[in-house]
Amino acid sequence: MKISVEITLAPLEEDYKDKIKNFILSIRKSGFKYNETPLSTHIYGDYTSLMYFLTKSIQESFEEIDSGIISLKIFKSDRSKYIPFD
């Protein structure tokens, strides 16, 4: 089953930029299709392998920060070709 995930990492601390960059770099290296926007990153793939990757990556990110929020929206479809209306 294909899914699309919109993910936002928001560390609640002063030195947040490097932590967000590290998380985005892990997504870039993952081999999954992805799309970056100013407020979130969208990642696309097979449910089982993508959720395994996200679980591991979220745990690593949480170990790097003292306090923070990760917001996920999971869509049951491959939305990688979605083009917003102009």
Secondary structure, DSSP 4 states (H G I P E B T S, - for coil): -EEEEEEEEEE-SSS-HHHHHHHHHHHHTSSSEEEE-SS-EEEEEEHHHHHHHHHHHHHHHHHH-SSEEEEEEEESS--TT-----
